[in-house]
């Protein structure tokens, strides 16, 4: 359990950092509604499309992705 910073270790130095990620929940709680709405983006959602559209239309709107390799 190391704190943020650089720590000497047998094979070198261990660096520990604590990333800060934008919290939409915190923004919603903190910002006035008009400012919050100005940072929101409406974009299509594959999850929502699956709920609304039929399988045939989802297949028609889909493109092949990168190959997936699994080793078990």
Secondary structure, DSSP 8 states (H G I E B T S, - for coil): ---SEEEEETTEEEEE-------HHHHHHHS-HHHHHHT------HHHHHHHS-HHHHHHT-----------
